[in-house]
Amino acid sequence: MIVGLLASALAGPASVAPPAHDVRGMTISCPTWGWEWGSEAMAPTLDTLAEVGVNWVSIHPYATIRGDGTVSFRPIDPEAPPDWLTVPIREAHARGQQVLVKPHLAYWGSPFSWRGAIRFDDPGDRERFFRTYQAWVVQLAAATRGADAFAVGTELDGTVSDEAAWRGVIASVRAVHPGHLTYAANWDAYERVGFWGDLDAVGIQAYFPVLEEGQAVTAENLDAGWDRHLARMRAIHQRTGKPVVFTELGYDRTPRAPVEPWSSGGGAPGGEAEQEASLSAALRAIQREPAVVGAFLWKWFPGEVQRGDFRMSDPRLRPLLRQYWNPHVGGASGPPADAGDR
């Protein structure tokens, strides 16, 4: 079963033992709707990830959202799930890796600019959203009950004030999925979530800005920037008794990586040093904060496809990942000896 992710959660708020730093995760993304997860490329991709120290992987199945709140999805038979759901779980487990399933709502083509903008003032639209959303995630949770963890939602922070509806979603998912549950809140919204007590971990999409405009990109400044955020995460861990996991963490190759980590470089030249310095600082932050058990990096395509943004599969980044996530250190690897300015 799962190792360490919920060490403090299972012990309760009074636990004095820090959670184990053992989530060295990678999001396996897809250029389409996800058929790639069932392809022959998955097995060698998982082998490559194991070489850099990855012991958790996540996939993010899609449904679509309409302006009236309707969530539309491809029907799945939970008793006969398709290969694109079964293959990643089977192949990861065969390699000793664990799996997080993290549903994403595809908002493109809708009135919403991103998932965090999804909200409903009309009671009918709100009811329709939660009814159809719950139907989707419960079906998906039942179909992936072999996975080790499941996120009940991703960045739907415009809806978290409806705590009763979310508690209903969580209870319905827990009834069909035996794994550990979390919710993936955006970096600026996790303190507004009122239902962490119903879950097993505090999930954060960790695109925290750690430098201000014009501030020098040095290890000292990056560490200080992270320390400000870590203090708040430590507080929510102490208040809820739940470990914190970064359900997403990534940087594109752009000079703005430490200031706007969510920004894409768009393929423009430059930004390698800022990307590497930002990633190194984030991994250092995880290692020194007991409340944070680890992270799922964004992202890696099956078959190591070298296209798009936020590519952790870039050969330039692999030595850095190996330094922090050395699989031979057995659970909690340390920062490299040269983890200074980059």
Residue pairs with C-beta under 8 A, 6 or more apart in sequence:
1 148
2 98
2 148
2 149
2 179
2 180
3 20
3 22
3 98
3 331
4 19
4 20
4 21
4 22
4 23
4 293
4 331
5 19
5 22
5 23
5 149
5 180
5 200
5 201
5 243
5 245
5 293
6 19
6 180
6 200
6 201
6 243
7 15
7 17
7 18
7 19
7 20
7 243
7 293
8 15
8 17
8 18
8 19
8 237
8 241
8 242
8 243
9 19
9 200
9 201
9 241
9 242
9 243
11 17
11 241
12 241
13 238
13 240
13 241
14 241
15 241
18 290
18 291
19 243
19 290
19 291
19 293
20 293
20 331
20 332
21 286
21 287
21 290
21 292
21 293
21 294
21 331
21 332
22 55
22 293
22 294
22 331
22 332
23 55
23 56
23 245
23 293
23 294
23 295
23 296
24 53
24 54
24 55
24 56
24 294
24 295
24 325
24 333
25 54
25 55
25 56
25 57
25 58
25 100
25 294
25 295
25 296
25 297
26 49
26 54
26 56
26 57
26 58
26 296
26 297
26 299
26 300
26 312
27 57
27 58
27 59
27 60
27 102
27 248
27 296
27 297
27 298
27 299
27 300
28 37
28 42
28 45
28 57
28 58
28 59
28 88
28 299
28 300
28 301
28 302
29 60
29 298
29 299
29 300
29 301
30 36
30 37
30 301
30 302
31 301
31 305
31 307
31 308
33 62
34 59
34 60
34 61
34 62
34 84
35 84
36 42
36 84
36 301
36 302
36 303
37 59
37 84
37 85
37 87
37 88
37 302
38 82
38 83
38 84
38 85
38 86
38 87
38 88
39 87
39 302
39 303
41 302
41 303
42 87
42 88
42 91
42 302
43 91
44 303
45 300
45 301
45 302
45 303
45 304
46 57
46 91
46 92
46 95
46 97
47 95
48 304
49 57
49 97
49 300
50 95
50 96
50 97
50 327
51 322
51 327
52 318
52 321
52 322
52 325
52 327
53 321
53 322
53 324
53 325
53 326
53 327
53 333
54 97
54 321
54 325
55 96
55 97
55 98
55 327
56 97
56 98
56 99
56 100
56 148
56 294
56 296
57 88
57 92
57 97
57 98
57 99
57 100
57 296
58 99
58 100
58 101
58 102
58 247
58 296
59 85
59 88
59 99
59 100
59 101
59 102
60 101
60 102
60 103
60 104
60 154
61 85
61 101
61 103
61 104
61 140
62 73
62 103
62 104
62 105
62 106
63 71
63 72
63 73
63 103
63 105
63 106
63 133
63 136
64 71
64 72
64 73
64 105
64 106
64 109
64 110
65 71
65 72
65 105
65 106
65 107
65 110
65 112
65 118
65 129
66 72
66 110
67 110
67 111
67 112
68 125
68 128
69 120
69 124
69 125
69 126
69 127
69 128
69 129
69 132
70 128
70 129
70 132
71 105
71 129
71 132
71 133
71 135
71 136
72 132
73 136
73 139
73 140
75 139
76 82
76 85
76 139
76 140
76 143
77 143
78 139
78 142
78 143
78 145
78 176
81 143
81 144
85 143
85 144
86 146
88 99
89 99
89 144
89 146
89 147
90 146
92 98
92 99
93 99
93 146
98 148
98 149
99 144
99 146
99 147
99 148
99 149
100 147
100 148
100 149
100 150
100 151
100 247
100 296
101 140
101 141
101 144
101 147
101 149
101 150
101 151
102 150
102 151
102 154
102 184
102 247
102 296
103 136
103 137
103 140
103 151
103 152
103 153
103 154
104 115
104 154
105 115
105 118
105 133
105 154
105 156
107 113
107 114
107 115
107 117
107 118
112 118
114 155
115 154
115 155
115 156
116 155
116 156
116 157
116 158
116 186
116 189
117 158
118 129
118 156
118 158
118 159
119 158
119 159
120 126
120 129
120 159
126 159
126 162
126 165
129 159
130 159
130 162
130 165
130 168
130 169
133 153
133 169
134 168
134 169
134 172
137 152
137 153
137 169
137 172
137 173
138 172
138 173
138 176
141 150
141 173
141 176
141 177
142 176
142 177
144 150
144 177
145 176
145 177
145 178
145 179
147 177
147 179
148 179
148 180
149 179
149 180
149 181
149 182
149 200
149 201
150 173
150 177
150 179
150 180
150 181
150 182
151 181
151 182
151 183
151 184
151 203
151 247
152 166
152 169
152 170
152 173
152 181
152 182
152 183
152 199
153 166
153 169
153 183
153 184
154 183
154 184
154 205
154 247
155 184
155 185
155 186
155 205
157 185
157 186
157 189
157 192
157 193
159 165
159 166
160 166
160 185
160 189
160 192
160 193
160 194
160 195
161 192
161 194
163 194
163 195
166 183
166 195
166 198
167 195
167 198
170 181
170 195
170 198
170 199
171 198
173 181
174 181
180 200
180 201
181 199
181 200
181 201
182 199
182 200
182 201
182 202
182 203
182 245
182 247
183 193
183 195
183 196
183 199
183 203
184 203
184 204
184 205
184 247
184 248
185 192
185 193
185 202
185 203
185 204
185 205
186 204
186 205
186 207
187 204
187 205
187 206
187 207
187 208
187 229
190 202
190 203
190 204
190 236
191 232
191 236
193 202
196 202
196 236
196 240
196 242
197 240
197 242
199 242
200 242
201 242
201 243
201 244
201 245
201 293
202 233
202 236
202 237
202 240
202 242
202 243
202 244
202 245
203 244
203 245
203 246
203 247
204 233
204 244
204 245
204 246
204 247
205 246
205 247
205 248
206 246
206 247
206 248
206 249
206 282
206 295
207 248
207 249
207 250
207 261
207 262
208 225
208 226
208 229
208 261
209 225
209 258
209 259
209 260
209 261
210 221
210 222
210 225
210 226
210 229
210 258
210 261
210 278
210 281
211 217
211 221
211 222
211 225
211 258
211 259
212 259
213 259
215 221
215 258
215 259
217 258
217 273
217 274
217 277
217 341
218 341
219 277
219 280
219 281
219 339
219 340
219 341
219 342
222 258
222 277
222 278
222 281
223 281
223 284
223 285
225 258
225 281
226 281
226 282
226 284
226 285
227 285
229 285
230 285
230 288
230 289
230 291
230 292
233 244
233 289
233 291
233 292
234 289
234 291
236 242
236 244
237 243
237 244
237 291
238 291
243 291
243 292
243 293
244 291
244 292
244 293
245 292
245 293
245 294
245 295
245 296
246 286
246 292
246 294
246 295
246 296
247 296
248 295
248 296
248 297
248 298
249 282
249 295
249 296
249 297
249 298
250 261
250 297
250 298
250 299
250 310
250 312
251 257
251 261
251 274
251 275
251 278
251 279
251 282
251 310
252 263
252 264
252 265
252 271
252 275
252 309
252 310
253 265
253 270
253 271
253 272
253 275
253 309
253 314
254 263
254 264
254 265
254 266
254 268
254 270
254 271
254 274
254 275
255 265
255 270
255 271
255 274
256 263
256 265
256 271
256 274
257 263
257 271
257 274
257 275
257 277
257 278
258 274
258 277
258 278
258 281
261 278
264 309
264 310
265 271
265 309
266 309
267 309
272 316
273 342
275 317
276 316
276 317
276 320
276 342
277 341
277 342
279 317
279 320
280 320
280 324
280 335
280 339
280 342
282 295
283 295
283 320
283 324
283 325
283 335
284 324
284 335
284 339
285 292
286 292
286 294
286 295
287 324
287 332
287 333
287 334
287 335
297 312
297 321
298 310
298 312
299 310
299 311
299 312
300 311
300 312
300 313
301 307
301 308
301 311
301 313
304 313
305 313
306 313
306 314
312 321
320 336
323 335
323 336
323 339
324 333
324 334
324 335
324 336
325 333
326 333
